[in-house]
Amino acid sequence: MQITLIAIGKTDSSELSKLIAIYEKRLKHYVKFQFLVIPDIKNSKNLSEVLQKEKEGELILKQIQPADTLAILDDKGKQFTSVEFSQFLQKKMNSGLKNLVLVIGGPYGFSEALYQRSTEKISLSKMTFSHQMVRLFLVEQLYRSFTILRNEPYHHQ
């Protein structure tokens, strides 16, 4: 299985970028992993929230193949413990899934087209995090999940 993470906009913080890169490198020992950053929409200040979500959604959907399973990170999504998330990933791998696509949306969330295309909604917390921090949290949780599945000592219960 491959995991593709798609996010809108570049990370402004070099410190966050370095931390994300550390977990990306670690994660690649367990699974094929790709991190795609879609550039911010130009002149977004002139767009309504709905129009901005639609434009971002179109760019995201161009990156997704028909056979891909799409999971969006949404505040109304299912919450997991780290162990439950590792079990979720294991089920996806066991099903023969070729590519799991995880998407972190823009500041206003997702277009209706992305909600329709997604088969999974995942929430990292009831709290709100910056979209830049979510990248780090998600990549770290992916790494943690694979160490759990391999019974490695990174995760402590």
DAMO-V496453 format. One record per backbone hydrogen bond with DSSP energy under -1.0 kcal/mol. NH is the residue of the N-H (numbers start at 1). CO is the residue of the C=O. E is the energy in kcal/mol with one decimal. If there is no record, write none. Layout:
nh=(NH	NH)
co=(CO	CO)
e=(E	E)
This chain:
nh=(2	3	4	5	6	7	9	17	18	19	20	21	22	23	24	25	26	27	28	29	30	31	32	34	36	38	46	47	52	53	54	55	56	57	58	59	60	61	62	63	64	68	69	71	72	73	74	77	78	85	86	87	88	89	90	91	92	93	94	95	96	97	100	101	102	103	104	109	115	116	117	118	119	120	122	123	134	135	136	137	138	139	140	141	142	143	144	145	146	147	148	149	150	151	152)
co=(98	32	100	34	102	36	38	13	14	15	16	17	18	19	20	21	22	23	24	26	27	27	1	3	5	7	43	44	48	49	50	51	52	53	54	55	56	57	58	60	61	65	99	101	120	103	122	74	121	81	82	83	84	85	86	87	88	89	90	91	93	92	2	69	4	71	6	106	111	112	113	114	70	70	72	78	130	131	132	133	134	135	136	137	138	139	140	141	142	143	144	145	146	148	147)
e=(-2.4	-2.7	-2.8	-3.0	-3.0	-2.2	-3.9	-2.1	-2.2	-2.0	-2.9	-2.3	-1.8	-1.8	-2.5	-2.4	-2.1	-2.7	-1.7	-1.5	-2.2	-1.7	-1.1	-2.3	-3.2	-3.2	-1.7	-1.6	-2.5	-2.5	-2.3	-2.5	-2.6	-2.7	-2.2	-1.8	-2.4	-2.9	-1.4	-1.8	-1.2	-1.5	-2.4	-3.3	-2.4	-2.6	-2.2	-2.3	-2.8	-2.5	-2.0	-2.0	-2.3	-2.3	-2.3	-2.4	-1.8	-2.4	-2.9	-1.6	-1.6	-1.6	-2.8	-3.4	-3.1	-2.2	-2.9	-1.5	-1.9	-2.4	-1.9	-2.0	-2.6	-1.6	-2.8	-2.5	-2.2	-1.0	-1.0	-2.6	-2.9	-2.4	-2.5	-2.2	-2.3	-2.3	-2.9	-2.3	-1.9	-1.9	-2.2	-2.5	-1.3	-1.6	-2.9)
